[in-house]
Amino acid sequence: MSRPARGLSSFAIAATYVGTVVGAGFATGQEVLRFFTHFGLNGVWAVIGATFFFAVLGGMIIHIGHELRADSHVAIVNEVAGPAMGRVLDWVITFFLFGSAAVMMAGSGAVFAESFGLNRFLGTLVMAVISGGTVLMGLRGVVKSISAVAPVLIMLVAIVSLGSLVSTGISDADLRWYHPAEAATAWWPVSLFLYVSYNLVLSIAVLGPLGKEAADERTGFWGGVTGGVVLGLGALLINLALLGGLPESANYEVPMIQLARRFPAFVSGIYAVVLWLEVYTTAVSSLYGLTVRLTQPESPRYSLVVGGASVGALVLSQVGFSQMVNVLFPVVGWLGLILVGGLILRLVMPARTRV
């Protein structure tokens, strides 16, 4: 059997890590708003903490994936959490991958409606078809699509965020903004770990196989660290831009589009297109992780599973984007703390006896 992504570089791994996470919630600003911005200045400290854990734990997942030659997330969660809790995490991750694909499709619908004035369902349908088609190409298609798009995505996020900050600045009133009732959880340190947790639950399905295909352990680990740092910096810039745009930025399903509208019309139009591509990269990674958990890429059932998962996520996506972010992500974040706890324990006790 061929290994289409063998010998992946640190850049390819970092870009794929970034592209897996910077989907509908991240780049629209909805996730950052719910997990950080509503805490004002404390939310800034929370993002900095999340950056550290994104880098270290992301690198660890890829390292373990390389060590175990993992084809999916199952071997990694069993290694980190043990067989009993690993089984629980397996079901949580599999469920969340399905839910995440649905969230991305709902996010596509929101972009179509709020940015282009098009039918919301059309946006979800287009995302279902295109992301499903990419997954049909296997790991080669997933890695190529995500790693090619991710650098452009994060660059434009930075441009819009920095431009917004320059034009509006951040006042003392912005830093004193404190609306925990509208946040994902009432306490910012908990919000920090929930944010890291559910994003690692989402990305582990791709990071594990990436580790297997890394050129070597060092390349894989530092690719994960680099990707985590870039993700954290992107989240920090979005958070600062949203703080500077308060209170208007807190009232939209896609707050970053609202900030982009302060620029010439072509800028907001470009951002809307790139935002849709960000949604696409995470939809692809979620569908791929779900599919390889349910069947092997070489199996005759692969195409059928991809199609079934795409249709199922399309149906679930009709619940709505912001509603799904507010409910699904925090719940999975709580359950995913099992994974985060296991990784941290492995980090501080690297020589412990493995289960």
Secondary structure as GFF3:
##gff-version 3
##sequence-region A 1 355
A	DSSP	alpha_helix	10	21	.	.	.	ID=ss1
A	DSSP	alpha_helix	24	28	.	.	.	ID=ss2
A	DSSP	alpha_helix	30	35	.	.	.	ID=ss3
A	DSSP	three_ten_helix	37	39	.	.	.	ID=ss4
A	DSSP	alpha_helix	41	68	.	.	.	ID=ss5
A	DSSP	alpha_helix	74	116	.	.	.	ID=ss6
A	DSSP	alpha_helix	120	135	.	.	.	ID=ss7
A	DSSP	alpha_helix	138	168	.	.	.	ID=ss8
A	DSSP	alpha_helix	172	175	.	.	.	ID=ss9
A	DSSP	three_ten_helix	180	182	.	.	.	ID=ss10
A	DSSP	alpha_helix	188	213	.	.	.	ID=ss11
A	DSSP	alpha_helix	217	244	.	.	.	ID=ss12
A	DSSP	three_ten_helix	248	251	.	.	.	ID=ss13
A	DSSP	alpha_helix	255	260	.	.	.	ID=ss14
A	DSSP	alpha_helix	265	294	.	.	.	ID=ss15
A	DSSP	alpha_helix	302	316	.	.	.	ID=ss16
A	DSSP	three_ten_helix	317	319	.	.	.	ID=ss17
A	DSSP	alpha_helix	321	348	.	.	.	ID=ss18
###
